[in-house]
Amino acid sequence: MDDLALRAESLDAADPLAAYRDRFLPSGDLLCYLAGNSLGRPLRATAELMDGFIRGPWADRLVRGWNDEWMEWPLRLGDRLGGLALGAAAGQVVIADSTTVLLYKLARAAVDARPGRRRVVLDTDNFPTDRYVLEGIAAERDLDLVWIETDPRAGIRAEQVADAVDEDTALVLFSHVAYRSAWMADAVAINALARAAGALTLWDLSHSAGSVPVDLDAWGADLAVGCTYKYLNGGPGAPAFAYLRTGLQEELRQPIRGWMGHRAAFEMGPVHEFAPGVRALLSGTPPILAMVPLRANLDLLEEAGMEAVRAKSLLLTGYVLDVADEWLAPFGVEVVSPRDPVRRGGHVTLRRPGFDRLLEPLWRAGVVSDYRRPDGLRIGPAPLSTSFTEVYRGLSVLRELLEKQP
Ligand SMILES: *Cc1c(COP(=O)(O)O)cnc(C)c1O
């Protein structure tokens, strides 16, 4: 056994979260799953809860379910997620829609709440949907987008934000953990800069929620959105979450006025009146069925604790860095994620020309990772479902492929 295999074994032996792997459903042909940052694995409890929900509340209660408690799910689950993973006090988070749609609603509400200001600051390396949504809003509202050029190997830095924000800035939008490099932005510093200029902040937490510590209230953040199907294992297309700080809830008005965001949905009244609080972010019927998996995952996160998840995540990505340095660097593989644990999110991106050609042979060998242009192979080991030995096995296959097709 080589050194790295021994290290993986001893890290597994010392891992307080090791037993949680068995909570997840097995995946037949899988040798190693490294795409937990893209789509989390299903829990056994999720399968049971889904079945139980269909046979129980849905089959039994039918439409009466709306009177029972379904109306409360978007807020109740939002509160739980906020408390466990977002550092948000109750009454500020809802589960709804998709990240893209919630991003649109919040960003539109934000720029409309700062009518004298014509600028929105964002960065060139943000996730495509974030850039596209803001381009659309800028066109609708005749605003100027101020683009910060981000280094795709790193991410957005406070100095760049300081240079870009001014008294004409309505909103700044960034990802907290960059989807490509996993760079973790200094949210406290950036929020302070934006606030000093009178601008609102909107954070995309898609790669943060359930992976790295998030403390929205303490950060002084205004708005946030994120996915629940990545580190929160909510399942493909699971609904997203939105955070709207209490102090802004009466001021910001989202643009998709539907009956479910109404003060009294079932009165079927003649005009729209926004519901008090964060419920006003809802538009149409909440995706109750699609929220069921999130319940199982919030139970899991509560049991395991975010601190332990982050501690293991750093050990996992640290291990990936060691393997990359020892085995992969000789093949010209470069690490394009932060080595500094303070700035490193939950994945590590490796770069080498031709990596796109390796994705298919990797998948065929049961090693599931994902690829992001240009030349980036993302290694995203989800802490609750991944062992160190699994990472070792997956990266061994990668090394063999590099040996065979240099
Ligand atoms: C995954 C991801 C999204 C996805 O948005 P959807 O509306 O769920 O497709 C958005 N933003 C970031 C930063 C992401 O990583």
The ligand as an SDF file (V2000), in Angstrom:
LIG
                    3D

 15 15  0  0  0  0  0  0  0  0999 V2000
  -25.9030   25.5600   -9.4480 C   0  0  0  0  0  0  0  0  0  0  0  0
  -25.9770   27.0340   -9.4250 C   0  0  0  0  0  0  0  0  0  0  0  0
  -27.1410   27.6970   -9.8370 C   0  0  0  0  0  0  0  0  0  0  0  0
  -28.2980   26.9150  -10.4100 C   0  0  0  0  0  0  0  0  0  0  0  0
  -29.4620   27.6430  -10.5750 O   0  0  0  0  0  0  0  0  0  0  0  0
  -30.7990   26.8630  -10.9510 P   0  0  0  0  0  0  0  0  0  0  0  0
  -31.8150   27.8900  -11.1040 O   0  0  0  0  0  0  0  0  0  0  0  0
  -31.0480   25.8770   -9.8570 O   0  0  0  0  0  0  0  0  0  0  0  0
  -30.5340   26.0990  -12.2190 O   0  0  0  0  0  0  0  0  0  0  0  0
  -27.1760   29.0820   -9.7280 C   0  0  0  0  0  0  0  0  0  0  0  0
  -26.1060   29.7630   -9.2700 N   0  0  0  0  0  0  0  0  0  0  0  0
  -24.9690   29.1450   -8.8780 C   0  0  0  0  0  0  0  0  0  0  0  0
  -23.8180   29.9440   -8.3610 C   0  0  0  0  0  0  0  0  0  0  0  0
  -24.8690   27.7710   -8.9630 C   0  0  0  0  0  0  0  0  0  0  0  0
  -23.7500   27.1530   -8.6020 O   0  0  0  0  0  0  0  0  0  0  0  0
  1  2  1  0
  2  3  1  0
  2 14  2  0
  3  4  1  0
  3 10  2  0
  4  5  1  0
  5  6  1  0
  6  7  2  0
  6  8  1  0
  6  9  1  0
 10 11  1  0
 11 12  2  0
 12 13  1  0
 12 14  1  0
 14 15  1  0
M  END
$$$$
